[in-house]
Amino acid sequence: MITLLDDYYKIDGRTAEDDGVLFRVTLLPEHRVYAGHFPGRPVSPGVCSIQMIKECAGLLTGKRLFLGYISQCRLPAVITPQTAPQLQIRMQLSETDGTAYRVRATVSDGTTTYVEFKGELTPVQ
């Protein structure tokens, strides 16, 4: 299983909130993805943001999770490791019928929202 944790990003901490959890993460600009996306002007791929959300949800559940479906995903701003090296992943996670988890998450730097995500994650069997 491919993970981005400790290679593309690291988790600096997490805090329980009234309606979910807040992860504080730092992007690691030396990751090889930035060499090709894009040379000299690194941009964080949207798929990597979704993977970070999935991995943080996995830490909460203690399970390896598979992306079941995305009901909504907006990328209203571009993430770069130079302009937004520290990010917040604010997440609400709820179990459905025992076979999946509904996830609502935003990725921001506290001022700008970069990702708004709604979807369902399923434990890997």
N, C-alpha and C positions, 0 to 999 in steps of 0.2 A: 504494500500500500504506500503510495506516495503522499508525503506530508510536506507542508511548507514551513511548519513550526521549527524554529531555531535555524532556518536556512534562509527563508524569504522574510520572515518576521519573528520577533520574540515577544513573549507576553511579559509585561512589566508588573502586572497585578490585575486583580479582579475584585470587584466590590458588589455585594448584594444590594439591590435597590428594592423599593416597594413593589414594583411591577416587573422585576427581572434582574439582570446582571449587567454590570459594566466591566468590560475588559479594556485595559490600557495596553496598547501594543506599540512597538517600534518597528518600522520597516528597515530592512538591512540592504542598503543601496549597492552592496557589492554582489548581490545575487545575479546569477548568469542571465536571468530573464531580461534584465535591463540592458544587456549588451545588444539584444536584438529588438527590444521594444522600448525605446528606439535609440540607436546609437547617438550618443552626445546629447540626447534629450529624453531621458528615461521617463516612462509613463507606466504606472502600475496597471496591468491588465485586469479588466473586470472579473474575469474568471478566477484570478488569484484572490480578489476580495471575497468572492463567493466561497472559495475554498477556506479562507480564514474564518468566515462565519461558520462553516460546517465543522471545522476542527475545534473551534471554541465550544460549539454545541456538544460535540463529542466529549470534551472535557467535563461538561456539566452532567452529562448522562452516564459517563463512564463506559460508553460503547463506541465502537467504530460505526460511523453513519454513512449512508449512501444518500445521495440527493434524489429523492423520489420525484418531486416536481417543484417548479417555480410558478407561483400564481402571479407574482409581480416582482419585477426587478428594475429599478430606475437608477441610472448613473448620472445624476444632475451636474456633477463636477469631476474634473480629472484629478486623480491622485498622482503625485510624484514624490519620490523619496526625499527630494530636496526641499520642496515647499511644504510638505506635510509628513515629516518623518515619524511623528507621534500621532497615533490615531486612537479613537475610542470606538469600541464595538458595543453598542447597547442592544441587549437581546432579551426577548421574551420567548420562553420555551414552554410548551404545554404538550403533554402526552395525549394522543387521540384515543384509540381503542386498545392500547397496549401494543400496537404494532408499528406505530410511527409517532413522530413529534412534529407539531406545528411550530414554525419559527417565524418570528418577526424581528428584524434586526436593522439597525442603521450603522453606517460607518461614517464617522465625522472626525474633525479635529477640535471639536468644541464650538466652532464658529460656522464652518462650512460642512454641509452634508454631502458626502460623496456617493453613498450607496443607500438605497432603501430596498429592503428585501422582505418578501413574504414567500414561504414555501413549506414543504414537508420533507423531513428527513426520516429515513428508515434504517433501523439497525442492520448491519451486515450479518447475514446468517452464516 
